[in-house]
Amino acid sequence: MIDHLFRREADVIYDDGSNPPVHVSGHASQEEQKLIMNLVKPKFFIPIHRRIPAVAHSAEIGRDR
């Protein structure tokens, strides 16, 4: 829903007053993603179900491991 608002150039203000938002979605942090990748050592890593900037960032983390 928030992505749709941004696409319409809405100024989204969050409950805590932050803009841009504070990340509290339950997704793993960058360090948590690195830890999981180092523990699991996947042959392939495909980030899904995220916004495009987050997918790009996750792909970068996957390449760096």
N, CA and C atoms as an extended XYZ file, in Angstrom:
195
Properties=species:S:1:pos:R:3:atomname:S:1:resname:S:1:resid:I:1 pbc="F F F"
N         0.824       -1.192        0.000 N   MET     1
C         0.000        0.000        0.000 CA  MET     1
C         0.871        1.261        0.000 C   MET     1
N         1.901        1.260        0.823 N   ILE     2
C         2.759        2.443        0.911 CA  ILE     2
C         3.472        2.673       -0.413 C   ILE     2
N         3.884        1.582       -1.080 N   ASP     3
C         4.516        1.729       -2.395 CA  ASP     3
C         3.586        2.443       -3.372 C   ASP     3
N         2.318        2.104       -3.330 N   HIS     4
C         1.351        2.742       -4.223 CA  HIS     4
C         1.232        4.237       -3.918 C   HIS     4
N         1.260        4.581       -2.657 N   LEU     5
C         1.204        5.998       -2.285 CA  LEU     5
C         2.430        6.754       -2.800 C   LEU     5
N         3.600        6.142       -2.653 N   PHE     6
C         4.818        6.776       -3.155 CA  PHE     6
C         4.760        6.961       -4.668 C   PHE     6
N         4.228        5.963       -5.374 N   ARG     7
C         4.110        6.075       -6.838 CA  ARG     7
C         3.237        7.265       -7.233 C   ARG     7
N         2.298        7.593       -6.381 N   ARG     8
C         1.418        8.747       -6.650 CA  ARG     8
C         1.980       10.035       -6.065 C   ARG     8
N         3.262        9.951       -5.625 N   GLU     9
C         4.008       11.088       -5.094 CA  GLU     9
C         3.395       11.657       -3.817 C   GLU     9
N         2.797       10.768       -3.018 N   ALA    10
C         2.243       11.193       -1.742 CA  ALA    10
C         3.375       11.391       -0.737 C   ALA    10
N         3.202       12.303        0.185 N   ASP    11
C         4.160       12.515        1.268 CA  ASP    11
C         3.705       11.645        2.438 C   ASP    11
N         4.344       10.496        2.616 N   VAL    12
C         3.929        9.527        3.624 CA  VAL    12
C         4.634        9.832        4.936 C   VAL    12
N         3.856       10.060        5.979 N   ILE    13
C         4.378       10.312        7.321 CA  ILE    13
C         4.007        9.106        8.177 C   ILE    13
N         4.978        8.550        8.867 N   TYR    14
C         4.755        7.347        9.663 CA  TYR    14
C         4.358        7.711       11.089 C   TYR    14
N         3.853        6.718       11.820 N   ASP    15
C         3.371        6.938       13.185 CA  ASP    15
C         4.403        7.626       14.071 C   ASP    15
N         5.672        7.282       13.869 N   ASP    16
C         6.710        7.875       14.714 CA  ASP    16
C         7.178        9.225       14.176 C   ASP    16
N         6.542        9.706       13.104 N   GLY    17
C         6.890       11.003       12.542 CA  GLY    17
C         8.053       10.970       11.577 C   GLY    17
N         8.616        9.798       11.337 N   SER    18
C         9.778        9.709       10.468 CA  SER    18
C         9.394        9.799        8.998 C   SER    18
N        10.299       10.306        8.240 N   ASN    19
C        10.137       10.386        6.793 CA  ASN    19
C        11.519       10.580        6.205 C   ASN    19
N        12.220        9.626        5.672 N   PRO    20
C        11.768        8.284        5.305 CA  PRO    20
C        11.563        7.388        6.525 C   PRO    20
N        10.957        6.230        6.292 N   PRO    21
C        10.563        5.376        7.415 CA  PRO    21
C        11.735        4.742        8.145 C   PRO    21
N        11.487        4.446        9.399 N   VAL    22
C        12.419        3.647       10.179 CA  VAL    22
C        12.094        2.192        9.858 C   VAL    22
N        13.097        1.391        9.555 N   HIS    23
C        12.850        0.019        9.128 CA  HIS    23
C        12.536       -0.869       10.323 C   HIS    23
N        11.273       -1.260       10.446 N   VAL    24
C        10.849       -2.144       11.533 CA  VAL    24
C         9.879       -3.197       11.006 C   VAL    24
N        10.088       -3.626        9.774 N   SER    25
C         9.118       -4.495        9.111 CA  SER    25
C         9.218       -5.958        9.505 C   SER    25
N        10.275       -6.340       10.197 N   GLY    26
C        10.458       -7.749       10.502 CA  GLY    26
C        11.408       -8.436        9.546 C   GLY    26
N        11.805       -7.756        8.469 N   HIS    27
C        12.811       -8.318        7.566 CA  HIS    27
C        14.162       -8.299        8.268 C   HIS    27
N        15.027       -9.190        7.845 N   ALA    28
C        16.360       -9.258        8.432 CA  ALA    28
C        17.160       -8.001        8.112 C   ALA    28
N        17.996       -7.593        9.054 N   SER    29
C        18.892       -6.469        8.811 CA  SER    29
C        20.023       -6.926        7.897 C   SER    29
N        20.828       -5.994        7.431 N   GLN    30
C        21.951       -6.323        6.560 CA  GLN    30
C        22.893       -7.316        7.236 C   GLN    30
N        23.225       -7.075        8.495 N   GLU    31
C        24.123       -7.976        9.215 CA  GLU    31
C        23.499       -9.351        9.416 C   GLU    31
N        22.190       -9.399        9.654 N   GLU    32
C        21.512      -10.691        9.801 CA  GLU    32
C        21.525      -11.466        8.486 C   GLU    32
N        21.343      -10.749        7.367 N   GLN    33
C        21.395      -11.409        6.056 CA  GLN    33
C        22.776      -11.991        5.800 C   GLN    33
N        23.814      -11.221        6.120 N   LYS    34
C        25.184      -11.708        5.937 CA  LYS    34
C        25.442      -12.949        6.796 C   LYS    34
N        24.983      -12.912        8.045 N   LEU    35
C        25.171      -14.047        8.945 CA  LEU    35
C        24.505      -15.298        8.381 C   LEU    35
N        23.267      -15.183        7.955 N   ILE    36
C        22.536      -16.330        7.409 CA  ILE    36
C        23.243      -16.879        6.174 C   ILE    36
N        23.690      -15.980        5.290 N   MET    37
C        24.382      -16.441        4.082 CA  MET    37
C        25.685      -17.157        4.421 C   MET    37
N        26.399      -16.667        5.417 N   ASN    38
C        27.644      -17.325        5.824 CA  ASN    38
C        27.396      -18.667        6.502 C   ASN    38
N        26.289      -18.774        7.221 N   LEU    39
C        25.958      -20.035        7.879 CA  LEU    39
C        25.434      -21.073        6.888 C   LEU    39
N        24.572      -20.639        5.989 N   VAL    40
C        23.903      -21.558        5.068 CA  VAL    40
C        24.728      -21.819        3.812 C   VAL    40
N        25.486      -20.811        3.386 N   LYS    41
C        26.311      -20.893        2.177 CA  LYS    41
C        25.509      -21.387        0.965 C   LYS    41
N        24.463      -20.635        0.612 N   PRO    42
C        23.622      -21.089       -0.500 CA  PRO    42
C        24.364      -21.032       -1.834 C   PRO    42
N        24.023      -21.961       -2.716 N   LYS    43
C        24.588      -21.948       -4.060 CA  LYS    43
C        23.960      -20.810       -4.868 C   LYS    43
N        22.673      -20.575       -4.648 N   PHE    44
C        21.937      -19.498       -5.310 CA  PHE    44
C        21.230      -18.663       -4.259 C   PHE    44
N        21.078      -17.391       -4.543 N   PHE    45
C        20.343      -16.484       -3.647 CA  PHE    45
C        19.438      -15.627       -4.509 C   PHE    45
N        18.141      -15.737       -4.298 N   ILE    46
C        17.175      -14.978       -5.087 CA  ILE    46
C        16.270      -14.203       -4.140 C   ILE    46
N        16.504      -12.891       -3.979 N   PRO    47
C        15.626      -12.092       -3.107 CA  PRO    47
C        14.268      -11.891       -3.781 C   PRO    47
N        13.205      -12.133       -3.034 N   ILE    48
C        11.858      -11.967       -3.580 CA  ILE    48
C        10.975      -11.262       -2.561 C   ILE    48
N         9.824      -10.822       -3.022 N   HIS    49
C         8.782      -10.217       -2.181 CA  HIS    49
C         9.298       -8.997       -1.422 C   HIS    49
N        10.010       -8.129       -2.155 N   ARG    50
C        10.506       -6.890       -1.568 CA  ARG    50
C        10.442       -5.802       -2.614 C   ARG    50
N        10.591       -4.574       -2.192 N   ARG    51
C        10.647       -3.463       -3.135 CA  ARG    51
C        11.953       -3.508       -3.912 C   ARG    51
N        11.952       -2.942       -5.098 N   ILE    52
C        13.098       -3.006       -6.002 CA  ILE    52
C        14.401       -2.520       -5.354 C   ILE    52
N        14.437       -1.370       -4.659 N   PRO    53
C        15.703       -0.963       -4.032 CA  PRO    53
C        16.215       -1.991       -3.018 C   PRO    53
N        15.313       -2.605       -2.282 N   ALA    54
C        15.717       -3.607       -1.298 CA  ALA    54
C        16.230       -4.861       -1.981 C   ALA    54
N        15.612       -5.239       -3.103 N   VAL    55
C        16.079       -6.407       -3.858 CA  VAL    55
C        17.499       -6.151       -4.361 C   VAL    55
N        17.735       -4.962       -4.896 N   ALA    56
C        19.066       -4.615       -5.399 CA  ALA    56
C        20.096       -4.655       -4.280 C   ALA    56
N        19.729       -4.142       -3.121 N   HIS    57
C        20.636       -4.140       -1.970 CA  HIS    57
C        20.915       -5.570       -1.496 C   HIS    57
N        19.891       -6.400       -1.442 N   SER    58
C        20.076       -7.790       -1.040 CA  SER    58
C        20.956       -8.536       -2.033 C   SER    58
N        20.796       -8.244       -3.310 N   ALA    59
C        21.646       -8.873       -4.326 CA  ALA    59
C        23.110       -8.489       -4.118 C   ALA    59
N        23.335       -7.236       -3.760 N   GLU    60
C        24.705       -6.776       -3.478 CA  GLU    60
C        25.306       -7.531       -2.293 C   GLU    60
N        24.514       -7.725       -1.261 N   ILE    61
C        24.970       -8.484       -0.089 CA  ILE    61
C        25.310       -9.919       -0.491 C   ILE    61
N        24.473      -10.508       -1.336 N   GLY    62
C        24.715      -11.870       -1.801 CA  GLY    62
C        25.999      -11.990       -2.610 C   GLY    62
N        26.286      -10.994       -3.437 N   ARG    63
C        27.518      -11.017       -4.238 CA  ARG    63
C        28.759      -10.852       -3.370 C   ARG    63
N        28.639      -10.082       -2.290 N   ASP    64
C        29.777       -9.789       -1.425 CA  ASP    64
C        30.176      -10.934       -0.504 C   ASP    64
N        29.327      -11.907       -0.345 N   ARG    65
C        29.626      -12.978        0.638 CA  ARG    65
C        30.710      -13.862        0.204 C   ARG    65
